[in-house]
Amino acid sequence: MIDRVLLAALRYESSHMPVSTETCPQCGGSGWKTIPATTAKPQSVTRCDCRIGNWSERLLKKACVPARYEHCTLANFEVDERVHPSLKTARLRAERFIEDYPVNTTGPLFIGPVGVGKTHLAVGVLRALIEQKRISCLFVDYRELLKQIQNSYNPSVQATELEILKPVFEAEVLVLDELGAVKPTEWVWDTVSLVLNTRYNDKRTTIITTNFPDEPPAGTQGEAPDRFAARRAMREETLGDRIGERMRSRLQEMCRVVKLEGEDYRPTARRQRH
């Protein structure tokens, strides 16, 4: 009998592979090939030869990871578990997600303050999925994505909104970095809803990072407008404030929250380099 994990991977990847004009004759584009049963061993599946060699390099290049984060792996995610045990827990959960994929496709939602390593972990997961499982991934900065879409409305720009969003919709695994970093407007809410709903409906995995706590927006408990304004002014903004409660609720189905706590490591890193 084919191993349960490999069989799930075969079925999942076959249904999510983009159409290619260069379909491999051995695997039909699925990336997996069957090893016939023998008297000594049962039938199994393994990675096709077309996914071996420089395939990982090609997938990493297509993933569009920014140069600043190209070095990031789970192995070099340094944590001081005595001071901030949540960082070790976050790394362990990232490793478990990689191990279980694609049987478990619920992506992590990394939440924490600036500089604790959320993007490092997300890129580390992306690299591991590519290098270990040859998964097609894409890294997208939330702010940059919105800028590109807005620029597409300019008649002098060649790219259309659909051309910009197509790879975001179709990536088997998407890293959406800094969700909520743009001041919310109706257009921003509509755009993030389109991205998240499309991937949710297509059952595609999304890994997300955000600086905002996973809480509802102010005023969702039926407060009077004056109390709502006062409460919102006195507290930090939440993910619900930035993307809307409907989309925050949708994320509960798409992702599993992973909280990180700690200080911003970037000033320390800059001092060490100098």
N, C-alpha and C positions, 0 to 999 in steps of 0.2 A: 504493500500500500504506500502511495506517495506521502511523504512527510506532510503533516497538517500545515505547518508554516509555509513550506515551499509551495504547496498546492494553493494556499490562499494568495501567496505572492504572484503565482502564475495567473490566477484568475483576475486578480486586481490589476496587474500591470497590463494584461492583454486588453482589458476594457478601457484603460486610460492612456494607452500609447497614442501619440499623435500620428496622423496619416503621413507616410513618407513615400517618396517616389523611388527610394532605394531600399525596398523591403528585403530583408535577409531571407534567402531560400531555406535556411536551416530552421529558423524560429518563426518566420512569418512576421517579424517585427515585434514580437512579444518580449524578446530578450532572454527567453528561457527555452531550453530544449529538453526533450524527454530521453532518459537513458533506459532502454528496454530492460525488462526483468530477465534475470538469469536463474539458473538453479541455485546459485549461491546468494543472490541479492534480489530484493523486490524492485519493481519499477520505481524510478525516482526522476527528479528534474534537476537541472543545473544551469548555470549561466551559459548562454550561447557564446561562441567564439567571437561574435561581432561586438560583444560588450567587454572584451578583454583587451589589454594593450593600452593604447592611449585614450580609451573611451572616457576614463575619469577626467583626464586633462581637458577633453572637449566639453564635457558636462560642466566642469568648474568654470571654464571660460564663458559658457552660455549662461551661467548662473548670475553673472554681473555683480559679484561681490566687490564692494569698493576697495581700493588699494589699502586703505587704512585698516581694513579688517581681514585682509588676505591671509595673515599669519595665524588667525584665531582657530584654535582647535579645543576640544574638550580636555586634551592632555595638558595644554599649557594654560588652562584656566586655574590660576593660583588662588587658593582660598585659605584663610586662617579660621579653621572650624572652631577654635576656642573662643574667638571674638565674635564671629558671625556664622553660627552653625547653619543658617538658612542657605548660605552659598553652597555648602557641601551638599545639602539636600537637593538644591536646584540642579547641581551637576549630576547627581545620582538619578534624578528623575529624567533629565535629558538623555542620559545613557540608557535608561530603561526604555524610553520612547524609541530610540534607535533600534534596540534589541527586538522590540515587539513589532516594529513596522515591517510589513503592511497589514499584519493581523489587527493591530490597533492603529487607527489612522487619526485619532483625536490629538491634534497638535497642542504643544504647550503655549500658554499665554504668560510670558515672563513680565512680571510687574515689580517695579521697584524704583527708588530714587535715581537721579542722574549719577552715572559713573560706577555703578556696582557690577557691571558686566553682563547686562541683559543681551546686548547685541553680540558680544563675544560668545555667549552660550548659543544664541540662535544660529550664528554662522558656524559654530562648532558642530551643531546638529546637522546643518546643511552639508558641510564637508563630509561628515561621516556617512550620511545617506548616499552621497555620490560615490565616495571611495569604497565603501563596504557593500553597498547594495545597488550601485549604478542607477540611482534614482534621478530623474530630471527635475532640477530645482531652479528657483529664481529668487533673487534678493531684490526687494523694492523698498526704497525709502518713501514713507507716506507723504512727506512734504514734497519731495521731488516728483512723485507721481501726480499729485494735484497740479503742480506747476506745468508739467508736460501736457496734461489734459487742457488746462486753461490756454496754453500756447497754441494748441491745435485749433482753437476757434479763430485764430488770426489767419486771414486769407493767404498771407505770404508763407505760411508754414505748410510744408508738404504733408506731414503726418496727420492722419485723422484720429479722432477720439477712439474709434473702433480699433485702429491699428495699434494704438498705444495700449489699450486694455486687453487685446486678444491674448498676448502672452501671459498677462496677469491672470486672466480667466483660466487658461489652459495648462499652466504649470502644474505638474503632479503635486509638488510641494512648494508652497510660496512662503517666504519670510517677509512679513510686512512690518517694517521697522518704524518705531516712533508713532504708533497709532494715537491719534488725538492731538498731535503736535501743532496742528493748524487751527486757528480760531474758528469755531463753528459758525457756519451760515447754512441756510437752506440748501444751497448748492453743494456744500461740503457734505452735509448729511445725506443728500441724495446720492452723491458719488460713492461714499463709503458703503452705503446700503446696497448699491448696485454691485460693488466688488464682493462684499461679504455674502450677499444673498446668492449671487451667481455661483460662487465656489461652494456654498452650503448645498444648494440644489444639485450641483454636479458631484457631490460627495468627494471633494478634493481637500487635501490637508493644508491647513494654514497655520503657520507659526507666527506669533505676534509678540512684539515688545511694546511696552508703554510705561510712561512715568506716572500715570494717573491711577489712583486706587480704584479697585473694582467695586464701586458703590454707585447707587442711583443718583440722578441729578437732584439738586435742591428743588423743593416745592412739590415732590411726588407724594407727600403725605397729606395733601389737601390744605396746605397753609394759606393764610391770607397773603395777598401780593406784597404788602409791606414787610411782613415777617419773612417771606421768601427772599426778598431782596436783601434784607439785613443778614439772614443766615448765610446766604451765598457769599456776601462780602466778607464775612468773618472766617470762613473756612477755605481750605484748599479745594481747587476744582477736582472733580471726580471724572472717571471714564464716562459715566452717564451724562455729565455736563458736556463733555467734548464730542461724543458721537451719538448721543440720544439714547434714551432708555430702551427703545425697541431693539436697536442694534446691540446694545450691551447684553440684553437678554438673549439675543441670537448667539452671541459669543459663548454663552454658557453651554450651548449645544455643540458648538464647533471646537472648543478648546478646553483644556484643563489648566486652571490657574496655578502658576508657580510663582511664589512671592520671594523676592530677594531683599535683604536688608544689609545696610552697611554704609560706609562713607565713600565719597567720590575718590577713586584710586588715581584719577588722572593727574592731579597736582603732584602726587608722590612720584608717579612714573616720570613726569617731566623733570623733577628734581634729580632723580636717579640717572637720567640720560645726561644731565649737565654736571 
